[in-house]
Amino acid sequence: MSFKLRTVLTVIFAVLSLLVILTIGSLFSQKSFDAVETEIGHSLESTAAQAADKLDRFMYARSGEMDLLGSMASLNDQFKPADIQILLDQLQNSFPSFSWVGFIDPKGKVLAATDGILLGKNLSERPVFQEGIKGKFIGDVHNAVLLAKLLPNPSGEPLQFVDISFPLLDSRGQIRGVLAAHLSWAWAKEVESSVLVPLERDEKDLEFFIVSRKEHTVLLGPKDWLGKPLELDRIGEGHKSKIGWSSEKWPDGKDYVTGFAYSQGYKDYPGLGWTIVIRQVQSTAFASVMDLMWFNICSGFIVTLLFALIGWLLSRKISAPLVRLTRVADRLGAGENVDIPENKGITEIEALSRSLRNMLSSILDKDSELVVMQNLAHYDQLTGLKNRTALEVYLEESLEMESEDHTLTFLYLDLDGFKSVNDTLGHQTGDILLQKVAQRLTALSHEHGITVRLGGDEFLIVFRSALDDPRQEAIQYAQDVIQSLNKPFIIEYERVHIGCSIGGAEYPTNSTNPSDIIRMADEALYRSKRAGKNRVTFYSELDETP
């Protein structure tokens, strides 16, 4: 199965842009979820702590008012029911939260009470009396069936109360009665409104719970939860951590962001161990993030279409010269005499166009086949230098001329820093660099020698010397090579620097076997490398090293 280049590039652009956008969008959305969840969690946690503090301060204030009432009732050790009745009425008028306040004698009989409710009744079996005669007692939320029947109840909802009671003592420390009060639980709803109303301007679906310490029963909250136990992991942990928040699944199967605060009391009021819970459905809490996520998805698809269009336009520009070259090649195949057009702008297509022109020129040359075969046999295709085959031919001819008045010098070259150029600028630049190195070596070629590319960035120069001091001639020639290759190269407008390490060996001084001579020159080369590079070392010098 084959596809057009234009189609392939368009699909690649679209897929890559979609993957990038979806990846970034996913990471951004997750970060946003975490940030919003943390922000909402801390907000609910703070609000729960504020509510707990208000509840504790309220209870502290009511407890203090009862203490003040008790002090006034105990003045002068009178404990007259009529005087205490006046005080009770004044307290109820000032603080409507007191649904009922009464003065009970040591045997449990009510001697004074607000609105005359339960007056003359015996409350000796009631916890408010039994606990209050022992010491100060603050009871948790409860139902008072008898009292609820006697108090007005316009809403029709079950009445609940919080008890406060303590003994009244005379100056000799004798118990003269018990002062008891039932606080209406309705005031807790006022606290709920005071903390939720400001939040509900910006947030929705907030729900408020007050949970008792005993059995984690819901004292205040949605109707469906009242009187039922609330089992959450953080409820039990709240007494240790005091405040906190979490995202967890509730018994109704929904996920909520939940803030917790544990009632710790206020000053001498110890608190009743209530846990204040404020929750918000996760879907509501994350609504803004979800909107942003969908916006990112829609934007992603739009950008993907835009990139697909850009890819299509670019692919058209890239494929157009290829199409032209293909048409020209087809015409050449049909026997027409046409020129291959030059294409500028894309290096690879320029190279392809140039290669096709060169190929055409070679085909039209009568002796092209012979030239190609000769080049394949004796020349390196990349640099145009002689290859190993040509080296063998040269050595055969040179060794036939062997005499005592001339020396063959072998210089083994390796480029310093070539691998770094390949790694940083690419193999194409490396190939161009090798070609330029070959040009400089050719410019320095010895008239009685041969310059060979052995492979990679390794070269071999062999030349014949008839001077009295062939070593000095070889050293000077090697220095000229190093100096030439140290000059910077300009490739693709980039300034490239390399060096050159050289090892030398001499025939027949070091050996009469060319293979051994090349090996010795190679060993001398590596001595140049180890000695700091960019220098020449001869094999005979290796034995002179101390």
C-alpha positions as CSV (number, residue, x, y, z in Angstrom):
1,M,0.0,0.0,0.0
2,S,1.5,3.4,-1.0
3,F,0.5,6.9,-0.2
4,K,1.2,10.3,-1.6
5,L,3.9,12.3,0.2
6,R,1.4,15.1,0.6
7,T,-1.1,12.8,2.4
8,V,1.6,11.4,4.7
9,L,2.9,14.8,5.8
10,T,-0.6,16.2,6.3
11,V,-1.5,13.2,8.5
12,I,1.8,13.4,10.4
13,F,1.3,17.1,11.1
14,A,-2.3,16.6,12.3
15,V,-1.5,13.6,14.5
16,L,1.5,15.2,16.1
17,S,-0.3,18.4,16.8
18,L,-3.3,16.5,18.2
19,L,-1.0,14.4,20.5
20,V,0.9,17.5,21.7
21,I,-2.3,19.4,22.4
22,L,-4.0,16.4,24.1
23,T,-1.0,15.7,26.3
24,I,-0.6,19.3,27.3
25,G,-4.3,19.7,27.9
26,S,-4.4,16.5,30.0
27,L,-1.6,17.7,32.2
28,F,-3.0,21.2,32.5
29,S,-6.5,19.8,33.3
30,Q,-5.1,17.5,36.0
31,K,-3.1,20.3,37.5
32,S,-6.2,22.5,37.5
33,F,-8.3,19.7,39.1
34,D,-5.7,19.3,41.9
35,A,-5.4,23.1,42.4
36,V,-9.2,23.6,42.5
37,E,-9.7,20.6,44.7
38,T,-7.1,21.9,47.2
39,E,-8.5,25.4,47.1
40,I,-12.1,24.2,47.7
41,G,-11.0,21.7,50.4
42,H,-9.1,24.4,52.3
43,S,-12.1,26.8,52.0
44,L,-14.5,24.1,53.3
45,E,-12.1,23.2,56.1
46,S,-11.8,26.9,57.1
47,T,-15.6,27.4,57.0
48,A,-16.1,24.3,59.2
49,A,-13.5,25.6,61.7
50,Q,-15.3,29.0,61.7
51,A,-18.6,27.3,62.4
52,A,-17.1,25.1,65.2
53,D,-15.7,28.3,66.7
54,K,-19.1,30.1,66.6
55,L,-20.8,27.1,68.2
56,D,-18.3,26.9,71.0
57,R,-18.4,30.7,71.6
58,F,-22.2,30.6,71.7
59,M,-22.2,27.8,74.2
60,Y,-19.5,29.5,76.2
61,A,-21.6,32.7,76.3
62,R,-24.8,30.9,77.4
63,S,-22.9,29.0,80.0
64,G,-21.4,32.3,81.3
65,E,-24.9,33.8,81.5
66,M,-26.1,30.9,83.5
67,D,-23.1,31.3,85.8
68,L,-24.0,35.0,86.3
69,L,-27.6,34.1,86.9
70,G,-26.5,31.6,89.5
71,S,-24.3,34.1,91.3
72,M,-27.2,36.6,91.4
73,A,-29.6,34.0,92.8
74,S,-27.1,33.0,95.5
75,L,-26.7,36.6,96.8
76,N,-27.3,36.9,100.6
77,D,-28.2,33.2,100.8
78,Q,-31.9,34.0,100.2
79,F,-32.8,31.6,97.3
80,K,-36.3,33.0,97.3
81,P,-38.3,31.5,94.4
82,A,-40.1,34.8,93.7
83,D,-36.8,36.7,93.3
84,I,-35.3,33.9,91.2
85,Q,-38.4,33.9,89.0
86,I,-37.7,37.5,88.1
87,L,-34.2,36.7,87.2
88,L,-35.3,33.8,85.0
89,D,-37.8,35.9,83.1
90,Q,-35.2,38.6,82.5
91,L,-32.7,36.1,81.2
92,Q,-35.2,34.5,78.8
93,N,-36.3,38.0,77.5
94,S,-32.7,39.0,76.9
95,F,-31.7,35.7,75.3
96,P,-34.6,33.9,73.5
97,S,-32.3,30.9,72.9
98,F,-33.2,29.8,76.4
99,S,-36.4,27.9,75.8
100,W,-36.8,27.1,79.4
101,V,-34.9,28.0,82.6
102,G,-35.9,26.7,86.0
103,F,-34.9,26.6,89.7
104,I,-35.2,23.2,91.2
105,D,-35.0,22.4,95.0
106,P,-32.6,19.7,96.2
107,K,-35.4,17.1,96.0
108,G,-36.1,17.8,92.4
109,K,-39.2,20.0,92.6
110,V,-39.4,23.0,90.3
111,L,-39.8,26.1,92.4
112,A,-39.5,28.8,89.6
113,A,-39.6,28.5,85.8
114,T,-39.9,30.7,82.8
115,D,-43.5,31.0,81.6
116,G,-44.5,28.8,84.6
117,I,-43.7,25.7,82.5
118,L,-43.1,22.6,84.7
119,L,-43.7,24.7,87.8
120,G,-44.3,22.3,90.8
121,K,-43.2,19.3,88.7
122,N,-40.7,16.8,90.0
123,L,-37.6,16.4,87.8
124,S,-35.5,14.3,90.1
125,E,-35.4,11.5,87.5
126,R,-34.3,13.8,84.7
127,P,-30.6,13.9,83.7
128,V,-30.7,17.7,83.8
129,F,-31.3,17.5,87.6
130,Q,-29.3,14.3,88.3
131,E,-26.2,15.5,86.6
132,G,-26.6,19.2,87.6
133,I,-26.7,18.5,91.3
134,K,-23.3,16.8,91.0
135,G,-21.6,19.7,89.4
136,K,-21.8,21.8,86.3
137,F,-23.4,19.8,83.4
138,I,-23.7,20.6,79.7
139,G,-25.7,17.9,77.9
140,D,-25.6,17.1,74.2
141,V,-28.5,17.7,71.9
142,H,-31.6,15.6,72.8
143,N,-35.4,15.5,72.6
144,A,-37.4,16.6,75.6
145,V,-40.9,15.1,75.0
146,L,-42.6,16.6,78.1
147,L,-41.2,20.1,77.5
148,A,-41.8,20.0,73.8
149,K,-45.5,19.5,74.4
150,L,-45.7,22.7,76.6
151,L,-43.6,25.0,74.4
152,P,-45.0,26.8,71.3
153,N,-43.8,25.1,68.1
154,P,-45.1,27.0,64.9
155,S,-42.8,25.0,62.5
156,G,-44.2,21.6,63.7
157,E,-40.7,20.1,63.5
158,P,-39.4,18.1,66.5
159,L,-37.9,20.3,69.2
160,Q,-34.4,19.6,70.4
161,F,-32.5,21.1,73.3
162,V,-29.0,21.4,74.8
163,D,-29.0,21.3,78.7
164,I,-27.0,23.4,81.1
165,S,-27.4,22.8,84.8
166,F,-25.3,23.2,88.0
167,P,-25.9,23.3,91.8
168,L,-26.6,26.5,93.7
169,L,-24.6,26.7,96.9
170,D,-25.0,28.9,99.9
171,S,-22.1,30.6,101.7
172,R,-21.6,27.4,103.8
173,G,-21.3,25.3,100.7
174,Q,-24.6,23.6,101.1
175,I,-26.7,22.7,98.0
176,R,-29.8,24.9,98.0
177,G,-31.0,23.8,94.6
178,V,-30.2,23.3,90.9
179,L,-30.3,25.9,88.2
180,A,-31.2,24.3,84.9
181,A,-31.8,25.5,81.4
182,H,-32.8,24.0,78.0
183,L,-31.3,25.8,75.1
184,S,-33.3,25.6,71.9
185,W,-31.3,23.8,69.2
186,A,-32.7,26.3,66.6
187,W,-29.8,28.7,67.2
188,A,-27.5,26.1,65.5
189,K,-29.3,26.8,62.2
190,E,-28.5,30.4,62.6
191,V,-24.9,29.5,62.8
192,E,-25.3,27.4,59.7
193,S,-26.8,30.3,57.8
194,S,-24.1,32.7,58.9
195,V,-21.3,30.6,57.5
196,L,-23.0,29.2,54.4
197,V,-24.7,32.3,53.0
198,P,-21.4,34.1,52.2
199,L,-20.1,31.0,50.4
200,E,-23.2,30.3,48.4
201,R,-22.7,33.5,46.5
202,D,-19.8,31.8,44.7
203,E,-20.4,28.1,45.4
204,K,-23.4,25.8,45.0
205,D,-24.7,22.6,46.5
206,L,-23.1,23.2,49.9
207,E,-24.4,21.2,52.8
208,F,-23.8,21.6,56.5
209,F,-23.7,18.9,59.2
210,I,-23.2,18.8,62.9
211,V,-22.2,15.3,64.1
212,S,-22.3,14.2,67.7
213,R,-19.3,12.5,69.2
214,K,-21.4,9.6,70.4
215,E,-22.1,7.2,67.6
216,H,-21.5,10.0,65.1
217,T,-25.1,10.8,64.9
218,V,-26.2,13.8,62.7
219,L,-27.6,16.5,64.9
220,L,-28.1,19.1,62.2
221,G,-28.1,18.7,58.5
222,P,-30.3,17.7,55.6
223,K,-33.6,16.1,56.7
224,D,-32.7,12.7,55.3
225,W,-29.7,12.6,57.6
226,L,-31.1,13.8,60.9
227,G,-30.7,11.3,63.7
228,K,-28.7,8.8,61.5
229,P,-25.1,7.9,62.0
230,L,-22.6,9.3,59.6
231,E,-19.7,6.9,58.9
232,L,-16.7,8.6,57.3
233,D,-13.1,7.8,57.8
234,R,-12.2,11.4,58.5
235,I,-15.0,11.8,61.2
236,G,-13.1,9.4,63.4
237,E,-9.8,11.1,62.6
238,G,-11.1,14.5,63.2
239,H,-10.6,14.3,67.0
240,K,-6.9,13.9,66.3
241,S,-6.3,16.3,63.5
242,K,-8.8,19.0,64.7
243,I,-9.4,20.2,61.1
244,G,-8.9,18.9,57.6
245,W,-10.5,18.1,54.3
246,S,-10.7,15.2,51.9
247,S,-12.3,13.9,48.7
248,E,-14.1,10.7,49.4
249,K,-17.2,8.7,48.6
250,W,-20.1,9.1,51.0
251,P,-22.6,6.5,51.9
252,D,-25.0,7.8,49.2
253,G,-22.5,6.7,46.6
254,K,-21.5,10.2,45.5
255,D,-18.1,11.8,45.7
256,Y,-17.8,15.0,47.7
257,V,-15.1,17.4,48.6
258,T,-15.5,17.6,52.4
259,G,-14.2,20.0,55.1
260,F,-14.0,18.9,58.7
261,A,-13.5,20.7,62.0
262,Y,-13.7,19.3,65.5
263,S,-15.3,21.4,68.4
264,Q,-12.6,22.0,70.9
265,G,-14.5,24.2,73.3
266,Y,-13.7,27.8,74.3
267,K,-12.0,29.0,77.5
268,D,-13.6,27.1,80.4
269,Y,-16.3,25.6,78.2
270,P,-14.9,22.2,77.3
271,G,-17.1,21.6,74.2
272,L,-19.3,18.6,73.4
273,G,-17.0,17.0,70.9
274,W,-19.1,17.9,67.8
275,T,-17.7,17.5,64.4
276,I,-18.7,20.1,61.9
277,V,-18.8,18.8,58.3
278,I,-19.4,20.9,55.1
279,R,-19.5,19.1,51.8
280,Q,-19.9,19.9,48.1
281,V,-20.5,17.5,45.3
282,Q,-17.3,17.0,43.2
283,S,-19.1,17.5,39.9
284,T,-20.3,20.9,41.1
285,A,-16.9,21.8,42.7
286,F,-15.1,21.0,39.4
287,A,-17.6,22.6,37.0
288,S,-15.3,25.4,36.1
289,V,-12.4,23.0,35.4
290,M,-14.7,20.8,33.3
291,D,-15.7,23.8,31.2
292,L,-12.0,24.7,30.8
293,M,-11.2,21.1,29.8
294,W,-13.9,21.0,27.1
295,F,-12.7,24.4,25.9
296,N,-9.2,22.9,25.6
297,I,-10.5,19.9,23.7
298,C,-12.4,22.0,21.2
299,S,-9.5,24.4,20.8
300,G,-7.2,21.3,20.3
301,F,-9.3,20.1,17.4
302,I,-9.4,23.5,15.8
303,V,-5.6,23.8,16.1
304,T,-5.2,20.3,14.7
305,L,-7.2,21.3,11.6
306,L,-5.0,24.4,11.3
307,F,-1.8,22.3,11.5
308,A,-3.2,19.8,9.0
309,L,-3.8,22.7,6.6
310,I,-0.2,24.0,7.2
311,G,1.1,20.4,6.7
312,W,-0.8,20.1,3.4
313,L,0.6,23.4,2.1
314,L,4.2,22.5,3.2
315,S,3.9,19.0,1.7
316,R,2.7,20.6,-1.5
317,K,5.8,22.8,-1.6
318,I,8.0,19.8,-0.8
319,S,6.5,17.4,-3.2
320,A,6.2,19.8,-6.2
321,P,9.9,19.6,-7.2
322,L,9.8,15.8,-6.7
323,V,6.9,15.6,-9.1
324,R,8.8,17.8,-11.7
325,L,11.9,15.6,-11.4
326,T,9.8,12.5,-11.8
327,R,8.2,13.9,-15.0
328,V,11.6,14.8,-16.4
329,A,12.9,11.3,-15.6
330,D,9.9,9.7,-17.4
331,R,10.7,11.8,-20.5
332,L,14.3,10.8,-20.3
333,G,13.2,7.2,-20.1
334,A,11.1,7.8,-23.2
335,G,14.2,8.9,-25.1
336,E,13.6,12.7,-25.1
337,N,16.6,15.0,-24.8
338,V,15.7,17.3,-21.8
339,D,17.6,19.1,-19.1
340,I,17.0,18.3,-15.5
341,P,15.8,21.5,-13.8
342,E,17.7,22.9,-10.8
343,N,15.7,23.1,-7.6
344,K,16.6,25.5,-4.8
345,G,15.4,25.7,-1.3
346,I,15.6,22.2,0.1
347,T,19.1,20.7,0.4
348,E,18.1,17.1,-0.2
349,I,16.1,17.9,-3.3
350,E,19.0,20.1,-4.5
351,A,21.3,17.2,-4.0
352,L,18.9,14.8,-5.8
353,S,18.6,17.2,-8.7
354,R,22.4,17.6,-8.9
355,S,22.9,13.9,-8.7
356,L,20.5,13.3,-11.6
357,R,22.2,15.9,-13.7
358,N,25.6,14.3,-13.0
359,M,24.1,10.9,-13.8
360,L,22.7,12.2,-17.1
361,S,26.1,13.8,-18.0
362,S,27.8,10.5,-17.3
363,I,25.3,8.5,-19.4
364,L,25.7,10.9,-22.3
365,D,29.5,10.5,-22.1
366,K,30.7,7.9,-24.6
367,D,33.2,6.6,-22.2
368,S,31.0,6.9,-19.1
369,E,30.8,3.2,-18.4
370,L,34.6,2.8,-18.5
371,V,35.1,5.9,-16.3
372,V,32.6,4.7,-13.8
373,M,34.2,1.2,-13.6
374,Q,37.6,2.8,-13.2
375,N,36.4,5.1,-10.4
376,L,34.8,2.2,-8.7
377,A,38.1,0.3,-8.9
378,H,40.6,2.9,-7.9
379,Y,38.8,6.0,-6.4
380,D,37.0,6.7,-3.2
381,Q,33.4,7.7,-4.1
382,L,33.0,10.3,-1.4
383,T,36.3,12.2,-1.6
384,G,37.6,11.4,-5.0
385,L,41.0,10.3,-3.5
386,K,42.6,7.0,-4.4
387,N,41.5,3.9,-2.5
388,R,43.2,0.8,-1.3
389,T,43.2,-0.8,-4.7
390,A,45.0,2.1,-6.2
391,L,47.4,2.0,-3.2
392,E,48.3,-1.6,-4.0
393,V,49.0,-0.7,-7.7
394,Y,51.2,2.2,-6.6
395,L,53.2,0.1,-4.1
396,E,53.8,-2.6,-6.8
397,E,55.2,0.1,-9.1
398,S,57.2,1.8,-6.4
399,L,58.8,-1.3,-5.0
400,E,60.0,-2.4,-8.5
401,M,62.0,0.8,-8.5
402,E,63.6,-0.1,-5.2
403,S,67.2,1.2,-4.8
404,E,69.4,2.3,-2.0
405,D,69.2,6.0,-2.9
406,H,65.5,6.6,-2.2
407,T,63.1,6.0,0.7
408,L,59.3,5.4,0.8
409,T,57.7,7.3,3.6
410,F,54.3,6.3,4.9
411,L,52.2,8.9,6.8
412,Y,49.1,7.6,8.5
413,L,46.6,10.5,9.2
414,D,43.6,10.6,11.5
415,L,41.4,13.7,11.9
416,D,41.1,15.1,15.4
417,G,37.6,16.2,16.4
418,F,35.9,14.7,13.4
419,K,33.5,12.6,15.5
420,S,32.4,15.7,17.4
421,V,31.5,17.4,14.0
422,N,29.5,14.3,13.0
423,D,27.6,14.1,16.3
424,T,26.8,17.8,16.5
425,L,26.3,18.9,12.8
426,G,25.3,15.5,11.3
427,H,26.8,13.0,8.9
428,Q,26.0,15.1,5.9
429,T,28.2,17.8,7.2
430,G,30.8,15.2,8.1
431,D,30.8,14.0,4.5
432,I,31.3,17.5,3.2
433,L,34.1,18.0,5.7
434,L,35.9,14.8,4.4
435,Q,35.5,16.1,0.9
436,K,37.1,19.5,1.8
437,V,39.9,17.7,3.7
438,A,40.6,15.6,0.6
439,Q,40.8,18.8,-1.5
440,R,43.4,20.3,0.8
441,L,45.4,17.0,0.9
442,T,45.3,16.9,-2.9
443,A,46.6,20.5,-3.0
444,L,49.6,19.3,-1.0
445,S,50.1,16.1,-2.9
446,H,53.8,15.1,-3.4
447,E,54.7,14.7,-7.1
448,H,56.2,11.3,-6.4
449,G,53.5,10.0,-4.0
450,I,49.9,9.0,-3.5
451,T,47.2,10.1,-1.1
452,V,44.7,7.4,-0.1
453,R,41.5,7.4,1.9
454,L,41.6,4.2,4.0
455,G,38.0,4.7,5.4
456,G,36.2,6.9,7.8
457,D,38.5,9.8,8.7
458,E,41.7,7.9,8.1
459,F,44.1,8.7,5.3
460,L,47.5,7.4,4.1
461,I,50.1,9.4,2.2
462,V,53.0,7.6,0.6
463,F,55.8,9.4,-1.2
464,R,59.3,8.7,-2.5
465,S,62.2,10.8,-1.3
466,A,65.7,10.9,-2.8
467,L,67.1,13.5,-0.5
468,D,69.9,13.0,1.9
469,D,67.6,13.6,4.9
470,P,64.2,12.0,4.0
471,R,63.0,12.1,7.6
472,Q,63.3,15.9,7.7
473,E,61.5,16.1,4.3
474,A,58.7,13.9,5.7
475,I,58.5,15.9,8.9
476,Q,58.2,19.2,7.0
477,Y,55.6,17.7,4.7
478,A,53.6,16.4,7.8
479,Q,53.8,19.8,9.4
480,D,52.4,21.4,6.2
481,V,49.5,18.9,6.3
482,I,48.7,19.7,9.9
483,Q,49.0,23.4,9.3
484,S,46.6,23.2,6.3
485,L,44.0,21.1,8.2
486,N,44.1,23.4,11.2
487,K,42.7,26.2,9.2
488,P,38.9,26.5,9.6
489,F,36.5,25.0,7.2
490,I,33.3,26.8,6.2
491,I,30.4,24.3,5.7
492,E,26.8,25.3,5.3
493,Y,27.9,28.8,6.7
494,E,29.2,27.0,9.8
495,R,32.8,27.5,10.9
496,V,34.3,24.1,11.6
497,H,37.7,23.4,13.3
498,I,39.5,20.1,13.3
499,G,43.0,18.9,13.9
500,C,45.2,16.1,12.5
501,S,47.4,13.5,14.2
502,I,50.0,11.7,12.0
503,G,52.1,8.6,12.5
504,G,55.0,7.9,10.2
505,A,57.1,4.8,9.2
506,E,59.8,4.4,6.5
507,Y,60.6,1.8,3.9
508,P,62.9,0.0,4.0
509,T,64.3,1.5,7.2
510,N,61.6,0.1,9.4
511,S,60.6,-2.9,7.4
512,T,60.6,-4.3,3.9
513,N,57.0,-5.5,4.1
514,P,54.4,-2.8,3.2
515,S,51.8,-4.3,5.5
516,D,54.2,-4.0,8.4
517,I,55.1,-0.4,7.5
518,I,51.4,0.6,7.5
519,R,50.9,-1.1,10.9
520,M,53.9,0.7,12.3
521,A,52.7,4.0,11.0
522,D,49.3,3.3,12.6
523,E,51.1,2.6,16.0
524,A,53.0,5.9,15.7
525,L,49.7,7.6,15.0
526,Y,48.2,6.5,18.2
527,R,51.3,7.7,20.0
528,S,50.6,11.1,18.5
529,K,47.0,10.8,19.8
530,R,48.2,10.0,23.3
531,A,50.8,12.7,23.3
532,G,48.2,15.4,22.8
533,K,47.1,15.1,19.2
534,N,47.8,17.5,16.3
535,R,51.3,16.3,15.9
536,V,53.5,13.8,14.0
537,T,55.4,10.9,15.5
538,F,57.6,8.4,13.6
539,Y,57.8,4.7,14.5
540,S,61.5,4.8,15.0
541,E,60.9,7.4,17.7
542,L,58.9,4.9,19.8
543,D,62.0,2.9,20.7
544,E,63.8,6.2,21.6
545,T,61.2,7.1,24.2
546,P,62.8,6.6,27.7
